[in-house]
Amino acid sequence: MAEQAPGAEEPVPMMQQLLDSPFLLLLIGVALPTVLYIIWGVMEVVAIPVAQ
């Protein structure tokens, strides 16, 4: 493995930036289940048979 110059920095990978951000993780942890439950609820409502 080659040594880097003292001033040269590698770019931080996107996934590492995501996992290092607690507020972004909190937002994803709240938004994703909310969206999934909304989609699930819409699917359940659509599946209700129409009354005669």
URSULSUL-V776548 format. One record per helix or strand of 3 or more residues. SS is the DSSP state (H for helix, E for strand). FROM is the first residue (numbers start at 1). LEN is the number of residues. If there is no record, write none. Layout:
<<SS	FROM	LEN> <SS	FROM	LEN>>
This chain:
<<H	14	6> <H	22	26>>
